[in-house]
Amino acid sequence: MTAIGIQEFNDLVDNSKALMLWEEGRFLKTRIENPYRINLYSLSDFFAEIWYNDEKGTIDEIRAFKSITALEPYFKNLKIIYTP
């Protein structure tokens, strides 16, 4: 995996960001916020989301972040099973 920082990632055009996430990112989870299907990836030391507009068939946004607060929407349906 190529080490890339969040600033370098943000400087890329959207097509390059998407390609990097698909090829080198680690897919974590999908959440739905109609009309969007939002895929979460981890890459290097940050997270990134790809916002797919299912109605239009387009990628409307790719955003990168390090904030744990930005991960909160993914915790809503998270189930952790612990068996000692």
Stockholm file with secondary structure:
# STOCKHOLM 1.0

chainA/1-84         MTAIGIQEFNDLVDNSKALMLWEEGRFLKTRIENPYRINLYSLSDFFAEIWYNDEKGTIDEIRAFKSITALEPYFKNLKIIYTP
#=GR chainA/1-84 SS CCCCCHHHHHHSCHHHHHHHHHHHSEEEEEEEETTEEEEEEEETTEEEEEEEETTTTEEEEEEEECCSGGGHHHHTTCCCCCCC
#=GC SS_cons        CCCCCHHHHHHSCHHHHHHHHHHHSEEEEEEEETTEEEEEEEETTEEEEEEEETTTTEEEEEEEECCSGGGHHHHTTCCCCCCC
//
